[in-house]
């Protein structure tokens, strides 16, 4: 197990942590002091405020890491004490999560491309939220992909594309059947 650093976290988590730090009352207070020093051209005071802000950021990041993600573990670290069946369940489901996250990101991106193509001003809040979730998923996938080799990544990409196409075709079939059923019914 290696110790995890903030820089190794997915970008979405880094962004949330930065946002939390910026909302910290002590940071806000130091930012106001910094602005006053800037107005007075008090360069020593500015340097002191910036140093204190940096120290506070570092402290908050360290506390976050201690509380949440102190060590980075590979799936293989957990497998040692598992039965073969549990290892298979872990492997299959963790890869399904990655595949589903990839499908979410791709689908929402295509939906938003359709909106943009037809009217750049069109926005649907649900899809904006899903797009943000899709970005977060993509960050997580990139982070998780660091633990795999190039062969796995290329194979997974090919399989993911094929499965996405298969799911898309199944959904089209479902929509056609539902349309036919409703047309006959009504």
C-alpha positions as CSV (number, residue, x, y, z in Angstrom):
1,X,0.0,0.0,0.0
2,X,1.3,3.4,-0.9
3,X,0.3,6.6,0.8
4,X,-2.1,8.6,-1.3
5,X,-1.6,12.4,-2.0
6,X,-4.2,15.0,-2.9
7,X,-2.7,15.2,-6.4
8,X,-3.5,11.6,-7.0
9,X,-7.2,12.0,-6.3
10,X,-9.7,12.3,-9.2
11,X,-10.0,15.9,-10.4
12,X,-13.6,16.1,-9.3
13,X,-12.6,15.3,-5.7
14,X,-9.7,17.8,-5.8
15,X,-12.2,20.4,-7.1
16,X,-14.6,19.7,-4.3
17,X,-11.8,19.9,-1.7
18,X,-10.6,23.2,-3.2
19,X,-14.2,24.6,-3.0
20,X,-14.5,23.5,0.6
21,X,-11.2,25.2,1.4
22,X,-12.3,28.4,-0.3
23,X,-15.5,28.5,1.7
24,X,-13.6,28.1,5.0
25,X,-14.2,31.3,7.2
26,X,-10.5,31.6,8.0
27,X,-9.6,31.6,4.3
28,X,-12.3,34.2,3.7
29,X,-10.9,36.3,6.5
30,X,-7.3,36.0,5.3
31,X,-8.5,36.9,1.8
32,X,-10.0,40.1,3.1
33,X,-6.8,40.9,5.0
34,X,-4.8,40.2,1.8
35,X,-7.0,42.7,-0.1
36,X,-6.5,45.4,2.6
37,X,-2.7,44.8,2.5
38,X,-2.8,45.0,-1.3
39,X,-4.7,48.4,-1.2
40,X,-2.1,49.7,1.3
41,X,0.7,48.2,-0.8
42,X,1.8,46.3,2.3
43,X,3.9,43.7,0.6
44,X,5.1,42.1,3.8
45,X,1.5,41.8,5.1
46,X,0.5,40.3,1.7
47,X,3.2,37.7,1.9
48,X,2.2,36.9,5.5
49,X,-1.5,36.4,4.5
50,X,-0.6,34.3,1.5
51,X,1.7,32.1,3.6
52,X,-1.0,31.7,6.2
53,X,-3.6,30.8,3.5
54,X,-1.2,28.2,2.1
55,X,-0.6,26.7,5.5
56,X,-4.3,26.5,6.2
57,X,-5.0,24.9,2.8
58,X,-2.2,22.4,3.5
59,X,-3.6,21.6,6.9
60,X,-7.2,21.1,5.6
61,X,-5.9,18.8,2.8
62,X,-3.9,16.8,5.3
63,X,-6.9,16.4,7.6
64,X,-9.1,15.4,4.7
65,X,-6.7,12.7,3.6
66,X,-6.3,11.4,7.2
67,X,-10.1,11.1,7.6
68,X,-11.0,9.9,4.1
69,X,-8.3,8.4,1.9
70,X,-5.1,7.8,3.8
71,X,-3.9,4.8,1.8
72,X,-4.4,3.8,-1.8
73,X,-5.2,0.2,-2.1
74,X,-5.4,-1.9,-5.2
75,X,-8.2,-4.4,-5.6
76,X,-5.6,-7.1,-5.3
77,X,-4.8,-5.9,-1.8
78,X,-8.4,-6.9,-0.8
79,X,-8.5,-10.2,-2.7
80,X,-5.9,-12.1,-0.5
81,X,-8.5,-13.2,2.1
82,X,-11.4,-13.7,-0.3
83,X,-12.9,-16.9,-1.7
84,X,-12.5,-17.4,-5.5
85,X,-16.3,-16.7,-5.8
86,X,-16.0,-13.4,-4.0
87,X,-12.9,-12.4,-6.0
88,X,-14.9,-13.0,-9.2
89,X,-17.8,-11.0,-7.9
90,X,-15.5,-8.1,-7.1
91,X,-13.7,-8.2,-10.5
92,X,-17.0,-8.5,-12.5
93,X,-18.9,-5.8,-10.6
94,X,-16.0,-3.3,-10.4
95,X,-15.5,-3.6,-14.2
96,X,-19.3,-3.3,-14.7
97,X,-19.2,0.0,-12.7
98,X,-16.4,1.3,-15.0
99,X,-18.4,0.3,-18.1
100,X,-21.6,1.9,-16.9
101,X,-19.8,5.1,-16.0
102,X,-18.3,5.2,-19.4
103,X,-21.7,4.6,-21.0
104,X,-23.3,7.4,-18.9
105,X,-20.6,9.9,-19.9
106,X,-20.9,9.0,-23.6
107,X,-24.7,9.0,-23.6
108,X,-25.0,12.4,-21.9
109,X,-22.3,13.9,-24.1
110,X,-24.2,12.7,-27.2
111,X,-27.5,14.1,-25.8
112,X,-25.9,17.5,-25.2
113,X,-24.4,17.5,-28.7
114,X,-27.9,17.0,-30.1
115,X,-29.1,20.0,-28.1
116,X,-26.2,22.2,-29.1
117,X,-26.6,21.2,-32.8
118,X,-30.3,22.2,-32.7
119,X,-30.1,25.2,-30.5
120,X,-27.0,26.1,-28.4
121,X,-29.3,27.9,-25.9
122,X,-31.2,24.8,-25.0
123,X,-30.5,23.4,-21.6
124,X,-32.2,20.6,-19.7
125,X,-31.2,20.7,-16.0
126,X,-31.4,16.9,-15.7
127,X,-28.8,16.5,-18.4
128,X,-26.6,19.2,-17.0
129,X,-26.5,17.3,-13.7
130,X,-25.9,14.0,-15.5
131,X,-23.1,15.6,-17.6
132,X,-21.4,16.8,-14.3
133,X,-21.9,13.2,-13.0
134,X,-20.5,11.8,-16.2
135,X,-17.4,14.1,-15.9
136,X,-16.9,12.9,-12.4
137,X,-17.3,9.3,-13.6
138,X,-14.7,9.9,-16.3
139,X,-12.3,11.4,-13.7
140,X,-12.8,8.3,-11.6
141,X,-12.3,6.0,-14.6
142,X,-9.0,7.7,-15.5
143,X,-7.9,7.4,-11.9
144,X,-8.8,3.7,-11.7
145,X,-7.2,3.1,-15.1
146,X,-3.8,4.0,-13.7
147,X,-3.9,0.6,-12.1
148,X,-4.2,-1.3,-15.3
149,X,-1.9,-2.0,-18.2
150,X,-2.2,-0.8,-21.8
151,X,-3.5,-4.2,-23.1
152,X,-6.4,-4.2,-20.6
153,X,-7.2,-0.5,-21.4
154,X,-7.3,-1.1,-25.1
155,X,-9.3,-4.4,-24.8
156,X,-11.7,-2.7,-22.3
157,X,-12.3,0.2,-24.7
158,X,-13.1,-2.2,-27.6
159,X,-15.5,-4.3,-25.4
160,X,-17.1,-1.1,-23.9
161,X,-17.8,0.2,-27.4
162,X,-19.4,-3.1,-28.4
163,X,-21.5,-3.3,-25.3
164,X,-22.6,0.3,-25.6
165,X,-23.7,-0.4,-29.2
166,X,-25.5,-3.6,-28.1
167,X,-27.3,-1.7,-25.3
168,X,-28.2,1.1,-27.7
169,X,-29.7,-1.4,-30.1
170,X,-31.7,-3.0,-27.3
171,X,-33.1,0.4,-26.2
172,X,-34.0,1.1,-29.8
173,X,-35.8,-2.2,-30.0
174,X,-37.6,-1.5,-26.7
175,X,-38.7,1.9,-28.0
176,X,-40.0,0.4,-31.3
177,X,-42.0,-2.3,-29.5
178,X,-43.4,0.3,-27.1
179,X,-44.3,2.6,-30.0
180,X,-46.0,-0.3,-31.8
181,X,-47.9,-1.4,-28.7
182,X,-49.2,2.1,-28.1
183,X,-50.1,2.6,-31.8
184,X,-52.2,-0.6,-31.8
185,X,-53.7,0.3,-28.5
186,X,-54.7,3.7,-29.2
